[in-house]
Amino acid sequence: MNLLHTVLLLIVSNIFMTLAWYGHLKLQQLNIITDHTPLIFIILISWGLAFFEYCCQVPANRIGFVGNGGTLTLMQLKVIQEVISISIFTIFALFVFKGQTLQWNHLAAFVCLIMAVYFVFMK
């Protein structure tokens, strides 16, 4: 159950992270913010979203970490987080930013990430 909670929290965390990092670009495309919007305003919005990222990320790591009764080593936590991160980003890029395409080399990178998960869990 700890693993499930950890993964779910990491998914939510990475949704907020992706919105914090790239959401302002979509807002700019929609003309909600402009080139004249002060950068500090955009940074503060991103930090606000990042707060919710950390509200999920920190508990996920604490719940999942073997040192706190979880089932994952530090390396396993990091690799899982990276796979979730790139997966969430890809979904975001394809569905929010129309016109972005998935190339063969992107798929090759995903295969490498899946292999990384395999290797990090290998005994």
Jmol script that loads the backbone (N, CA, C; Angstrom):
load data "model"
ATOM      1  N   MET A   1       0.826  -1.201   0.000  1.00  0.00           N
ATOM      2  CA  MET A   1       0.000   0.000   0.000  1.00  0.00           C
ATOM      3  C   MET A   1       0.870   1.264   0.000  1.00  0.00           C
ATOM      4  N   ASN A   2       2.024   1.200   0.704  1.00  0.00           N
ATOM      5  CA  ASN A   2       2.931   2.352   0.696  1.00  0.00           C
ATOM      6  C   ASN A   2       3.385   2.692  -0.716  1.00  0.00           C
ATOM      7  N   LEU A   3       3.651   1.653  -1.508  1.00  0.00           N
ATOM      8  CA  LEU A   3       4.106   1.883  -2.879  1.00  0.00           C
ATOM      9  C   LEU A   3       3.026   2.582  -3.694  1.00  0.00           C
ATOM     10  N   LEU A   4       1.788   2.154  -3.564  1.00  0.00           N
ATOM     11  CA  LEU A   4       0.684   2.775  -4.289  1.00  0.00           C
ATOM     12  C   LEU A   4       0.522   4.239  -3.885  1.00  0.00           C
ATOM     13  N   HIS A   5       0.543   4.505  -2.588  1.00  0.00           N
ATOM     14  CA  HIS A   5       0.427   5.894  -2.115  1.00  0.00           C
ATOM     15  C   HIS A   5       1.592   6.741  -2.621  1.00  0.00           C
ATOM     16  N   THR A   6       2.786   6.166  -2.596  1.00  0.00           N
ATOM     17  CA  THR A   6       3.965   6.887  -3.070  1.00  0.00           C
ATOM     18  C   THR A   6       3.813   7.258  -4.544  1.00  0.00           C
ATOM     19  N   VAL A   7       3.437   6.297  -5.367  1.00  0.00           N
ATOM     20  CA  VAL A   7       3.303   6.550  -6.808  1.00  0.00           C
ATOM     21  C   VAL A   7       2.192   7.564  -7.074  1.00  0.00           C
ATOM     22  N   LEU A   8       1.060   7.434  -6.407  1.00  0.00           N
ATOM     23  CA  LEU A   8      -0.040   8.392  -6.612  1.00  0.00           C
ATOM     24  C   LEU A   8       0.366   9.806  -6.208  1.00  0.00           C
ATOM     25  N   LEU A   9       1.040   9.932  -5.091  1.00  0.00           N
ATOM     26  CA  LEU A   9       1.513  11.257  -4.661  1.00  0.00           C
ATOM     27  C   LEU A   9       2.545  11.815  -5.640  1.00  0.00           C
ATOM     28  N   LEU A  10       3.407  10.952  -6.166  1.00  0.00           N
ATOM     29  CA  LEU A  10       4.395  11.412  -7.147  1.00  0.00           C
ATOM     30  C   LEU A  10       3.722  11.864  -8.440  1.00  0.00           C
ATOM     31  N   ILE A  11       2.656  11.188  -8.843  1.00  0.00           N
ATOM     32  CA  ILE A  11       1.922  11.607 -10.042  1.00  0.00           C
ATOM     33  C   ILE A  11       1.323  12.991  -9.832  1.00  0.00           C
ATOM     34  N   VAL A  12       0.646  13.199  -8.701  1.00  0.00           N
ATOM     35  CA  VAL A  12       0.048  14.510  -8.421  1.00  0.00           C
ATOM     36  C   VAL A  12       1.137  15.575  -8.327  1.00  0.00           C
ATOM     37  N   SER A  13       2.213  15.243  -7.647  1.00  0.00           N
ATOM     38  CA  SER A  13       3.334  16.174  -7.509  1.00  0.00           C
ATOM     39  C   SER A  13       3.866  16.603  -8.870  1.00  0.00           C
ATOM     40  N   ASN A  14       4.025  15.648  -9.764  1.00  0.00           N
ATOM     41  CA  ASN A  14       4.580  15.960 -11.080  1.00  0.00           C
ATOM     42  C   ASN A  14       3.603  16.715 -11.967  1.00  0.00           C
ATOM     43  N   ILE A  15       2.320  16.553 -11.740  1.00  0.00           N
ATOM     44  CA  ILE A  15       1.345  17.383 -12.456  1.00  0.00           C
ATOM     45  C   ILE A  15       1.539  18.839 -12.058  1.00  0.00           C
ATOM     46  N   PHE A  16       1.647  19.093 -10.759  1.00  0.00           N
ATOM     47  CA  PHE A  16       1.883  20.470 -10.297  1.00  0.00           C
ATOM     48  C   PHE A  16       3.228  20.990 -10.784  1.00  0.00           C
ATOM     49  N   MET A  17       4.252  20.132 -10.777  1.00  0.00           N
ATOM     50  CA  MET A  17       5.570  20.559 -11.230  1.00  0.00           C
ATOM     51  C   MET A  17       5.531  20.968 -12.698  1.00  0.00           C
ATOM     52  N   THR A  18       4.881  20.156 -13.521  1.00  0.00           N
ATOM     53  CA  THR A  18       4.800  20.465 -14.949  1.00  0.00           C
ATOM     54  C   THR A  18       4.034  21.756 -15.182  1.00  0.00           C
ATOM     55  N   LEU A  19       2.950  21.948 -14.444  1.00  0.00           N
ATOM     56  CA  LEU A  19       2.199  23.207 -14.560  1.00  0.00           C
ATOM     57  C   LEU A  19       3.045  24.395 -14.119  1.00  0.00           C
ATOM     58  N   ALA A  20       3.809  24.225 -13.049  1.00  0.00           N
ATOM     59  CA  ALA A  20       4.655  25.314 -12.555  1.00  0.00           C
ATOM     60  C   ALA A  20       5.754  25.657 -13.554  1.00  0.00           C
ATOM     61  N   TRP A  21       6.338  24.652 -14.175  1.00  0.00           N
ATOM     62  CA  TRP A  21       7.458  24.879 -15.084  1.00  0.00           C
ATOM     63  C   TRP A  21       7.022  25.353 -16.454  1.00  0.00           C
ATOM     64  N   TYR A  22       5.891  24.810 -16.976  1.00  0.00           N
ATOM     65  CA  TYR A  22       5.538  25.061 -18.365  1.00  0.00           C
ATOM     66  C   TYR A  22       4.172  25.705 -18.568  1.00  0.00           C
ATOM     67  N   GLY A  23       3.373  25.783 -17.522  1.00  0.00           N
ATOM     68  CA  GLY A  23       2.028  26.343 -17.650  1.00  0.00           C
ATOM     69  C   GLY A  23       2.015  27.779 -18.134  1.00  0.00           C
ATOM     70  N   HIS A  24       2.990  28.561 -17.708  1.00  0.00           N
ATOM     71  CA  HIS A  24       3.031  29.968 -18.123  1.00  0.00           C
ATOM     72  C   HIS A  24       3.234  30.107 -19.627  1.00  0.00           C
ATOM     73  N   LEU A  25       3.877  29.112 -20.238  1.00  0.00           N
ATOM     74  CA  LEU A  25       4.050  29.166 -21.693  1.00  0.00           C
ATOM     75  C   LEU A  25       2.708  29.011 -22.409  1.00  0.00           C
ATOM     76  N   LYS A  26       1.855  28.140 -21.870  1.00  0.00           N
ATOM     77  CA  LYS A  26       0.523  27.980 -22.450  1.00  0.00           C
ATOM     78  C   LYS A  26      -0.312  29.230 -22.201  1.00  0.00           C
ATOM     79  N   LEU A  27      -0.202  29.800 -21.003  1.00  0.00           N
ATOM     80  CA  LEU A  27      -0.929  31.045 -20.715  1.00  0.00           C
ATOM     81  C   LEU A  27      -0.500  32.148 -21.669  1.00  0.00           C
ATOM     82  N   GLN A  28       0.747  32.154 -22.042  1.00  0.00           N
ATOM     83  CA  GLN A  28       1.236  33.147 -22.998  1.00  0.00           C
ATOM     84  C   GLN A  28       0.661  32.876 -24.388  1.00  0.00           C
ATOM     85  N   GLN A  29       0.593  31.598 -24.782  1.00  0.00           N
ATOM     86  CA  GLN A  29      -0.016  31.256 -26.067  1.00  0.00           C
ATOM     87  C   GLN A  29      -1.475  31.685 -26.125  1.00  0.00           C
ATOM     88  N   LEU A  30      -2.176  31.590 -24.994  1.00  0.00           N
ATOM     89  CA  LEU A  30      -3.596  31.951 -24.928  1.00  0.00           C
ATOM     90  C   LEU A  30      -3.805  33.455 -24.718  1.00  0.00           C
ATOM     91  N   ASN A  31      -2.706  34.210 -24.670  1.00  0.00           N
ATOM     92  CA  ASN A  31      -2.727  35.660 -24.443  1.00  0.00           C
ATOM     93  C   ASN A  31      -3.333  36.038 -23.085  1.00  0.00           C
ATOM     94  N   ILE A  32      -3.264  35.123 -22.129  1.00  0.00           N
ATOM     95  CA  ILE A  32      -3.693  35.446 -20.765  1.00  0.00           C
ATOM     96  C   ILE A  32      -2.596  36.249 -20.081  1.00  0.00           C
ATOM     97  N   ILE A  33      -1.361  35.886 -20.372  1.00  0.00           N
ATOM     98  CA  ILE A  33      -0.223  36.719 -19.978  1.00  0.00           C
ATOM     99  C   ILE A  33       0.489  37.112 -21.271  1.00  0.00           C
ATOM    100  N   THR A  34       1.195  38.208 -21.235  1.00  0.00           N
ATOM    101  CA  THR A  34       1.852  38.732 -22.433  1.00  0.00           C
ATOM    102  C   THR A  34       3.354  38.823 -22.218  1.00  0.00           C
ATOM    103  N   ASP A  35       4.036  39.249 -23.262  1.00  0.00           N
ATOM    104  CA  ASP A  35       5.478  39.482 -23.152  1.00  0.00           C
ATOM    105  C   ASP A  35       5.778  40.587 -22.142  1.00  0.00           C
ATOM    106  N   HIS A  36       4.775  41.424 -21.858  1.00  0.00           N
ATOM    107  CA  HIS A  36       4.968  42.550 -20.940  1.00  0.00           C
ATOM    108  C   HIS A  36       4.614  42.205 -19.502  1.00  0.00           C
ATOM    109  N   THR A  37       4.105  40.990 -19.281  1.00  0.00           N
ATOM    110  CA  THR A  37       3.816  40.575 -17.903  1.00  0.00           C
ATOM    111  C   THR A  37       5.133  40.484 -17.151  1.00  0.00           C
ATOM    112  N   PRO A  38       5.217  41.122 -15.989  1.00  0.00           N
ATOM    113  CA  PRO A  38       6.480  41.100 -15.240  1.00  0.00           C
ATOM    114  C   PRO A  38       6.906  39.663 -14.901  1.00  0.00           C
ATOM    115  N   LEU A  39       8.173  39.389 -15.123  1.00  0.00           N
ATOM    116  CA  LEU A  39       8.721  38.064 -14.855  1.00  0.00           C
ATOM    117  C   LEU A  39       8.512  37.663 -13.395  1.00  0.00           C
ATOM    118  N   ILE A  40       8.619  38.599 -12.489  1.00  0.00           N
ATOM    119  CA  ILE A  40       8.440  38.277 -11.068  1.00  0.00           C
ATOM    120  C   ILE A  40       7.028  37.750 -10.803  1.00  0.00           C
ATOM    121  N   PHE A  41       6.045  38.256 -11.508  1.00  0.00           N
ATOM    122  CA  PHE A  41       4.669  37.781 -11.371  1.00  0.00           C
ATOM    123  C   PHE A  41       4.563  36.319 -11.815  1.00  0.00           C
ATOM    124  N   ILE A  42       5.190  36.004 -12.928  1.00  0.00           N
ATOM    125  CA  ILE A  42       5.174  34.641 -13.454  1.00  0.00           C
ATOM    126  C   ILE A  42       5.916  33.703 -12.500  1.00  0.00           C
ATOM    127  N   ILE A  43       7.027  34.163 -11.963  1.00  0.00           N
ATOM    128  CA  ILE A  43       7.798  33.361 -11.010  1.00  0.00           C
ATOM    129  C   ILE A  43       6.974  33.091  -9.757  1.00  0.00           C
ATOM    130  N   LEU A  44       6.273  34.100  -9.253  1.00  0.00           N
ATOM    131  CA  LEU A  44       5.459  33.908  -8.054  1.00  0.00           C
ATOM    132  C   LEU A  44       4.315  32.923  -8.292  1.00  0.00           C
ATOM    133  N   ILE A  45       3.716  32.977  -9.462  1.00  0.00           N
ATOM    134  CA  ILE A  45       2.671  31.995  -9.797  1.00  0.00           C
ATOM    135  C   ILE A  45       3.285  30.588  -9.820  1.00  0.00           C
ATOM    136  N   SER A  46       4.442  30.445 -10.442  1.00  0.00           N
ATOM    137  CA  SER A  46       5.113  29.146 -10.500  1.00  0.00           C
ATOM    138  C   SER A  46       5.478  28.651  -9.108  1.00  0.00           C
ATOM    139  N   TRP A  47       5.960  29.532  -8.253  1.00  0.00           N
ATOM    140  CA  TRP A  47       6.275  29.135  -6.884  1.00  0.00           C
ATOM    141  C   TRP A  47       5.028  28.691  -6.130  1.00  0.00           C
ATOM    142  N   GLY A  48       3.923  29.372  -6.384  1.00  0.00           N
ATOM    143  CA  GLY A  48       2.662  28.973  -5.756  1.00  0.00           C
ATOM    144  C   GLY A  48       2.266  27.562  -6.151  1.00  0.00           C
ATOM    145  N   LEU A  49       2.422  27.235  -7.432  1.00  0.00           N
ATOM    146  CA  LEU A  49       2.133  25.873  -7.886  1.00  0.00           C
ATOM    147  C   LEU A  49       3.152  24.883  -7.324  1.00  0.00           C
ATOM    148  N   ALA A  50       4.403  25.299  -7.246  1.00  0.00           N
ATOM    149  CA  ALA A  50       5.446  24.422  -6.725  1.00  0.00           C
ATOM    150  C   ALA A  50       5.205  24.079  -5.254  1.00  0.00           C
ATOM    151  N   PHE A  51       4.546  24.963  -4.525  1.00  0.00           N
ATOM    152  CA  PHE A  51       4.197  24.659  -3.129  1.00  0.00           C
ATOM    153  C   PHE A  51       3.374  23.377  -3.067  1.00  0.00           C
ATOM    154  N   PHE A  52       2.386  23.258  -3.958  1.00  0.00           N
ATOM    155  CA  PHE A  52       1.541  22.067  -3.964  1.00  0.00           C
ATOM    156  C   PHE A  52       2.313  20.842  -4.466  1.00  0.00           C
ATOM    157  N   GLU A  53       3.265  21.084  -5.352  1.00  0.00           N
ATOM    158  CA  GLU A  53       4.144  19.989  -5.774  1.00  0.00           C
ATOM    159  C   GLU A  53       4.860  19.408  -4.558  1.00  0.00           C
ATOM    160  N   TYR A  54       5.441  20.273  -3.763  1.00  0.00           N
ATOM    161  CA  TYR A  54       6.191  19.818  -2.605  1.00  0.00           C
ATOM    162  C   TYR A  54       5.286  19.217  -1.528  1.00  0.00           C
ATOM    163  N   CYS A  55       4.045  19.681  -1.451  1.00  0.00           N
ATOM    164  CA  CYS A  55       3.092  19.110  -0.500  1.00  0.00           C
ATOM    165  C   CYS A  55       2.805  17.641  -0.821  1.00  0.00           C
ATOM    166  N   CYS A  56       3.044  17.225  -2.042  1.00  0.00           N
ATOM    167  CA  CYS A  56       2.870  15.824  -2.431  1.00  0.00           C
ATOM    168  C   CYS A  56       4.207  15.088  -2.529  1.00  0.00           C
ATOM    169  N   GLN A  57       5.219  15.777  -3.018  1.00  0.00           N
ATOM    170  CA  GLN A  57       6.533  15.156  -3.230  1.00  0.00           C
ATOM    171  C   GLN A  57       7.178  14.715  -1.913  1.00  0.00           C
ATOM    172  N   VAL A  58       7.181  15.583  -0.941  1.00  0.00           N
ATOM    173  CA  VAL A  58       7.842  15.257   0.329  1.00  0.00           C
ATOM    174  C   VAL A  58       7.165  14.076   1.026  1.00  0.00           C
ATOM    175  N   PRO A  59       5.832  14.077   1.166  1.00  0.00           N
ATOM    176  CA  PRO A  59       5.205  12.891   1.772  1.00  0.00           C
ATOM    177  C   PRO A  59       5.427  11.614   0.947  1.00  0.00           C
ATOM    178  N   ALA A  60       5.429  11.736  -0.369  1.00  0.00           N
ATOM    179  CA  ALA A  60       5.668  10.556  -1.215  1.00  0.00           C
ATOM    180  C   ALA A  60       7.025   9.939  -0.897  1.00  0.00           C
ATOM    181  N   ASN A  61       8.032  10.776  -0.809  1.00  0.00           N
ATOM    182  CA  ASN A  61       9.369  10.275  -0.508  1.00  0.00           C
ATOM    183  C   ASN A  61       9.451   9.702   0.903  1.00  0.00           C
ATOM    184  N   ARG A  62       8.806  10.347   1.844  1.00  0.00           N
ATOM    185  CA  ARG A  62       8.827   9.846   3.228  1.00  0.00           C
ATOM    186  C   ARG A  62       8.085   8.517   3.352  1.00  0.00           C
ATOM    187  N   ILE A  63       6.925   8.410   2.692  1.00  0.00           N
ATOM    188  CA  ILE A  63       6.145   7.179   2.759  1.00  0.00           C
ATOM    189  C   ILE A  63       6.860   6.036   2.050  1.00  0.00           C
ATOM    190  N   GLY A  64       7.456   6.330   0.901  1.00  0.00           N
ATOM    191  CA  GLY A  64       8.054   5.282   0.091  1.00  0.00           C
ATOM    192  C   GLY A  64       9.432   4.827   0.520  1.00  0.00           C
ATOM    193  N   PHE A  65      10.154   5.673   1.229  1.00  0.00           N
ATOM    194  CA  PHE A  65      11.552   5.387   1.562  1.00  0.00           C
ATOM    195  C   PHE A  65      11.674   4.250   2.569  1.00  0.00           C
ATOM    196  N   VAL A  66      12.552   3.320   2.262  1.00  0.00           N
ATOM    197  CA  VAL A  66      12.758   2.139   3.100  1.00  0.00           C
ATOM    198  C   VAL A  66      13.154   2.520   4.535  1.00  0.00           C
ATOM    199  N   GLY A  67      13.860   3.619   4.692  1.00  0.00           N
ATOM    200  CA  GLY A  67      14.273   4.074   6.022  1.00  0.00           C
ATOM    201  C   GLY A  67      13.114   4.550   6.890  1.00  0.00           C
ATOM    202  N   ASN A  68      11.960   4.781   6.277  1.00  0.00           N
ATOM    203  CA  ASN A  68      10.760   5.204   7.011  1.00  0.00           C
ATOM    204  C   ASN A  68       9.683   4.119   6.985  1.00  0.00           C
ATOM    205  N   GLY A  69      10.074   2.906   6.686  1.00  0.00           N
ATOM    206  CA  GLY A  69       9.105   1.815   6.650  1.00  0.00           C
ATOM    207  C   GLY A  69       8.538   1.535   5.277  1.00  0.00           C
ATOM    208  N   GLY A  70       8.987   2.278   4.272  1.00  0.00           N
ATOM    209  CA  GLY A  70       8.528   2.042   2.903  1.00  0.00           C
ATOM    210  C   GLY A  70       9.279   0.893   2.264  1.00  0.00           C
ATOM    211  N   THR A  71       9.104   0.754   0.974  1.00  0.00           N
ATOM    212  CA  THR A  71       9.712  -0.376   0.267  1.00  0.00           C
ATOM    213  C   THR A  71      10.774   0.044  -0.746  1.00  0.00           C
ATOM    214  N   LEU A  72      11.029   1.331  -0.884  1.00  0.00           N
ATOM    215  CA  LEU A  72      11.912   1.820  -1.946  1.00  0.00           C
ATOM    216  C   LEU A  72      13.200   2.420  -1.405  1.00  0.00           C
ATOM    217  N   THR A  73      14.295   2.112  -2.087  1.00  0.00           N
ATOM    218  CA  THR A  73      15.562   2.761  -1.763  1.00  0.00           C
ATOM    219  C   THR A  73      15.538   4.177  -2.346  1.00  0.00           C
ATOM    220  N   LEU A  74      16.504   4.950  -1.987  1.00  0.00           N
ATOM    221  CA  LEU A  74      16.612   6.315  -2.501  1.00  0.00           C
ATOM    222  C   LEU A  74      16.744   6.315  -4.024  1.00  0.00           C
ATOM    223  N   MET A  75      17.555   5.429  -4.568  1.00  0.00           N
ATOM    224  CA  MET A  75      17.726   5.338  -6.020  1.00  0.00           C
ATOM    225  C   MET A  75      16.428   4.926  -6.704  1.00  0.00           C
ATOM    226  N   GLN A  76      15.713   3.983  -6.133  1.00  0.00           N
ATOM    227  CA  GLN A  76      14.441   3.546  -6.707  1.00  0.00           C
ATOM    228  C   GLN A  76      13.429   4.682  -6.715  1.00  0.00           C
ATOM    229  N   LEU A  77      13.362   5.434  -5.615  1.00  0.00           N
ATOM    230  CA  LEU A  77      12.467   6.591  -5.553  1.00  0.00           C
ATOM    231  C   LEU A  77      12.780   7.586  -6.661  1.00  0.00           C
ATOM    232  N   LYS A  78      14.048   7.872  -6.858  1.00  0.00           N
ATOM    233  CA  LYS A  78      14.450   8.860  -7.850  1.00  0.00           C
ATOM    234  C   LYS A  78      14.121   8.395  -9.261  1.00  0.00           C
ATOM    235  N   VAL A  79      14.400   7.150  -9.583  1.00  0.00           N
ATOM    236  CA  VAL A  79      14.133   6.653 -10.930  1.00  0.00           C
ATOM    237  C   VAL A  79      12.628   6.636 -11.202  1.00  0.00           C
ATOM    238  N   ILE A  80      11.840   6.196 -10.228  1.00  0.00           N
ATOM    239  CA  ILE A  80      10.385   6.209 -10.395  1.00  0.00           C
ATOM    240  C   ILE A  80       9.900   7.638 -10.612  1.00  0.00           C
ATOM    241  N   GLN A  81      10.424   8.572  -9.843  1.00  0.00           N
ATOM    242  CA  GLN A  81      10.020   9.973  -9.985  1.00  0.00           C
ATOM    243  C   GLN A  81      10.341  10.495 -11.373  1.00  0.00           C
ATOM    244  N   GLU A  82      11.501  10.137 -11.901  1.00  0.00           N
ATOM    245  CA  GLU A  82      11.889  10.616 -13.232  1.00  0.00           C
ATOM    246  C   GLU A  82      10.995  10.035 -14.322  1.00  0.00           C
ATOM    247  N   VAL A  83      10.649   8.763 -14.206  1.00  0.00           N
ATOM    248  CA  VAL A  83       9.770   8.139 -15.193  1.00  0.00           C
ATOM    249  C   VAL A  83       8.390   8.790 -15.142  1.00  0.00           C
ATOM    250  N   ILE A  84       7.884   9.016 -13.942  1.00  0.00           N
ATOM    251  CA  ILE A  84       6.587   9.693 -13.805  1.00  0.00           C
ATOM    252  C   ILE A  84       6.675  11.100 -14.376  1.00  0.00           C
ATOM    253  N   SER A  85       7.754  11.798 -14.081  1.00  0.00           N
ATOM    254  CA  SER A  85       7.933  13.166 -14.551  1.00  0.00           C
ATOM    255  C   SER A  85       7.907  13.253 -16.070  1.00  0.00           C
ATOM    256  N   ILE A  86       8.661  12.401 -16.738  1.00  0.00           N
ATOM    257  CA  ILE A  86       8.705  12.470 -18.202  1.00  0.00           C
ATOM    258  C   ILE A  86       7.377  12.018 -18.798  1.00  0.00           C
ATOM    259  N   SER A  87       6.703  11.092 -18.142  1.00  0.00           N
ATOM    260  CA  SER A  87       5.388  10.645 -18.630  1.00  0.00           C
ATOM    261  C   SER A  87       4.363  11.761 -18.536  1.00  0.00           C
ATOM    262  N   ILE A  88       4.310  12.436 -17.399  1.00  0.00           N
ATOM    263  CA  ILE A  88       3.376  13.551 -17.203  1.00  0.00           C
ATOM    264  C   ILE A  88       3.706  14.668 -18.187  1.00  0.00           C
ATOM    265  N   PHE A  89       4.992  14.968 -18.341  1.00  0.00           N
ATOM    266  CA  PHE A  89       5.391  16.019 -19.274  1.00  0.00           C
ATOM    267  C   PHE A  89       4.959  15.683 -20.702  1.00  0.00           C
ATOM    268  N   THR A  90       5.149  14.439 -21.105  1.00  0.00           N
ATOM    269  CA  THR A  90       4.787  14.035 -22.466  1.00  0.00           C
ATOM    270  C   THR A  90       3.294  14.196 -22.703  1.00  0.00           C
ATOM    271  N   ILE A  91       2.497  13.747 -21.751  1.00  0.00           N
ATOM    272  CA  ILE A  91       1.041  13.911 -21.866  1.00  0.00           C
ATOM    273  C   ILE A  91       0.693  15.392 -21.962  1.00  0.00           C
ATOM    274  N   PHE A  92       1.301  16.202 -21.105  1.00  0.00           N
ATOM    275  CA  PHE A  92       1.077  17.650 -21.101  1.00  0.00           C
ATOM    276  C   PHE A  92       1.453  18.265 -22.449  1.00  0.00           C
ATOM    277  N   ALA A  93       2.637  17.905 -22.943  1.00  0.00           N
ATOM    278  CA  ALA A  93       3.115  18.482 -24.204  1.00  0.00           C
ATOM    279  C   ALA A  93       2.216  18.098 -25.377  1.00  0.00           C
ATOM    280  N   LEU A  94       1.767  16.857 -25.404  1.00  0.00           N
ATOM    281  CA  LEU A  94       0.961  16.394 -26.533  1.00  0.00           C
ATOM    282  C   LEU A  94      -0.464  16.925 -26.513  1.00  0.00           C
ATOM    283  N   PHE A  95      -1.046  17.054 -25.326  1.00  0.00           N
ATOM    284  CA  PHE A  95      -2.458  17.429 -25.249  1.00  0.00           C
ATOM    285  C   PHE A  95      -2.696  18.909 -24.949  1.00  0.00           C
ATOM    286  N   VAL A  96      -1.765  19.552 -24.282  1.00  0.00           N
ATOM    287  CA  VAL A  96      -1.939  20.971 -23.963  1.00  0.00           C
ATOM    288  C   VAL A  96      -1.292  21.842 -25.036  1.00  0.00           C
ATOM    289  N   PHE A  97      -0.119  21.453 -25.492  1.00  0.00           N
ATOM    290  CA  PHE A  97       0.573  22.189 -26.545  1.00  0.00           C
ATOM    291  C   PHE A  97       0.353  21.449 -27.864  1.00  0.00           C
ATOM    292  N   LYS A  98      -0.726  21.770 -28.524  1.00  0.00           N
ATOM    293  CA  LYS A  98      -1.034  21.134 -29.806  1.00  0.00           C
ATOM    294  C   LYS A  98       0.108  21.409 -30.778  1.00  0.00           C
ATOM    295  N   GLY A  99       0.401  20.446 -31.608  1.00  0.00           N
ATOM    296  CA  GLY A  99       1.463  20.618 -32.584  1.00  0.00           C
ATOM    297  C   GLY A  99       2.768  19.978 -32.152  1.00  0.00           C
ATOM    298  N   GLN A 100       2.894  19.637 -30.874  1.00  0.00           N
ATOM    299  CA  GLN A 100       4.079  18.908 -30.424  1.00  0.00           C
ATOM    300  C   GLN A 100       3.912  17.460 -30.863  1.00  0.00           C
ATOM    301  N   THR A 101       4.962  16.868 -31.355  1.00  0.00           N
ATOM    302  CA  THR A 101       4.869  15.489 -31.824  1.00  0.00           C
ATOM    303  C   THR A 101       5.838  14.596 -31.064  1.00  0.00           C
ATOM    304  N   LEU A 102       5.493  13.335 -31.034  1.00  0.00           N
ATOM    305  CA  LEU A 102       6.335  12.328 -30.404  1.00  0.00           C
ATOM    306  C   LEU A 102       7.163  11.675 -31.508  1.00  0.00           C
ATOM    307  N   GLN A 103       8.470  11.819 -31.422  1.00  0.00           N
ATOM    308  CA  GLN A 103       9.389  11.298 -32.440  1.00  0.00           C
ATOM    309  C   GLN A 103       9.927   9.932 -32.012  1.00  0.00           C
ATOM    310  N   TRP A 104      10.575   9.245 -32.930  1.00  0.00           N
ATOM    311  CA  TRP A 104      11.137   7.924 -32.634  1.00  0.00           C
ATOM    312  C   TRP A 104      12.173   7.998 -31.520  1.00  0.00           C
ATOM    313  N   ASN A 105      12.962   9.080 -31.501  1.00  0.00           N
ATOM    314  CA  ASN A 105      14.002   9.203 -30.481  1.00  0.00           C
ATOM    315  C   ASN A 105      13.401   9.434 -29.091  1.00  0.00           C
ATOM    316  N   HIS A 106      12.212  10.049 -29.043  1.00  0.00           N
ATOM    317  CA  HIS A 106      11.525  10.199 -27.760  1.00  0.00           C
ATOM    318  C   HIS A 106      11.102   8.825 -27.245  1.00  0.00           C
ATOM    319  N   LEU A 107      10.578   7.999 -28.143  1.00  0.00           N
ATOM    320  CA  LEU A 107      10.191   6.641 -27.766  1.00  0.00           C
ATOM    321  C   LEU A 107      11.408   5.831 -27.316  1.00  0.00           C
ATOM    322  N   ALA A 108      12.533   6.021 -27.996  1.00  0.00           N
ATOM    323  CA  ALA A 108      13.766   5.336 -27.605  1.00  0.00           C
ATOM    324  C   ALA A 108      14.189   5.767 -26.202  1.00  0.00           C
ATOM    325  N   ALA A 109      14.023   7.042 -25.897  1.00  0.00           N
ATOM    326  CA  ALA A 109      14.348   7.536 -24.556  1.00  0.00           C
ATOM    327  C   ALA A 109      13.438   6.898 -23.508  1.00  0.00           C
ATOM    328  N   PHE A 110      12.153   6.734 -23.845  1.00  0.00           N
ATOM    329  CA  PHE A 110      11.229   6.075 -22.914  1.00  0.00           C
ATOM    330  C   PHE A 110      11.645   4.633 -22.655  1.00  0.00           C
ATOM    331  N   VAL A 111      12.070   3.952 -23.700  1.00  0.00           N
ATOM    332  CA  VAL A 111      12.539   2.575 -23.523  1.00  0.00           C
ATOM    333  C   VAL A 111      13.743   2.559 -22.575  1.00  0.00           C
ATOM    334  N   CYS A 112      14.636   3.524 -22.721  1.00  0.00           N
ATOM    335  CA  CYS A 112      15.790   3.621 -21.818  1.00  0.00           C
ATOM    336  C   CYS A 112      15.342   3.857 -20.377  1.00  0.00           C
ATOM    337  N   LEU A 113      14.325   4.682 -20.194  1.00  0.00           N
ATOM    338  CA  LEU A 113      13.811   4.922 -18.843  1.00  0.00           C
ATOM    339  C   LEU A 113      13.188   3.662 -18.248  1.00  0.00           C
ATOM    340  N   ILE A 114      12.456   2.932 -19.061  1.00  0.00           N
ATOM    341  CA  ILE A 114      11.868   1.676 -18.586  1.00  0.00           C
ATOM    342  C   ILE A 114      12.982   0.700 -18.208  1.00  0.00           C
ATOM    343  N   MET A 115      14.034   0.678 -19.006  1.00  0.00           N
ATOM    344  CA  MET A 115      15.180  -0.167 -18.667  1.00  0.00           C
ATOM    345  C   MET A 115      15.832   0.294 -17.367  1.00  0.00           C
ATOM    346  N   ALA A 116      15.863   1.608 -17.151  1.00  0.00           N
ATOM    347  CA  ALA A 116      16.428   2.131 -15.903  1.00  0.00           C
ATOM    348  C   ALA A 116      15.616   1.635 -14.709  1.00  0.00           C
ATOM    349  N   VAL A 117      14.298   1.639 -14.838  1.00  0.00           N
ATOM    350  CA  VAL A 117      13.452   1.128 -13.751  1.00  0.00           C
ATOM    351  C   VAL A 117      13.775  -0.354 -13.517  1.00  0.00           C
ATOM    352  N   TYR A 118      13.871  -1.107 -14.589  1.00  0.00           N
ATOM    353  CA  TYR A 118      14.190  -2.526 -14.461  1.00  0.00           C
ATOM    354  C   TYR A 118      15.515  -2.717 -13.715  1.00  0.00           C
ATOM    355  N   PHE A 119      16.546  -1.990 -14.151  1.00  0.00           N
ATOM    356  CA  PHE A 119      17.857  -2.163 -13.559  1.00  0.00           C
ATOM    357  C   PHE A 119      17.929  -1.684 -12.117  1.00  0.00           C
ATOM    358  N   VAL A 120      17.216  -0.628 -11.790  1.00  0.00           N
ATOM    359  CA  VAL A 120      17.284  -0.114 -10.423  1.00  0.00           C
ATOM    360  C   VAL A 120      16.584  -1.058  -9.436  1.00  0.00           C
ATOM    361  N   PHE A 121      15.634  -1.847  -9.928  1.00  0.00           N
ATOM    362  CA  PHE A 121      14.943  -2.804  -9.062  1.00  0.00           C
ATOM    363  C   PHE A 121      15.576  -4.185  -9.098  1.00  0.00           C
ATOM    364  N   MET A 122      16.543  -4.375  -9.982  1.00  0.00           N
ATOM    365  CA  MET A 122      17.203  -5.670 -10.105  1.00  0.00           C
ATOM    366  C   MET A 122      18.063  -5.932  -8.874  1.00  0.00           C
ATOM    367  N   LYS A 123      17.977  -7.132  -8.372  1.00  0.00           N
ATOM    368  CA  LYS A 123      18.777  -7.498  -7.177  1.00  0.00           C
ATOM    369  C   LYS A 123      20.145  -7.980  -7.572  1.00  0.00           C
TER     370      LYS A 123
END
end "model"
wireframe off; spacefill off
backbone 0.3
color backbone group
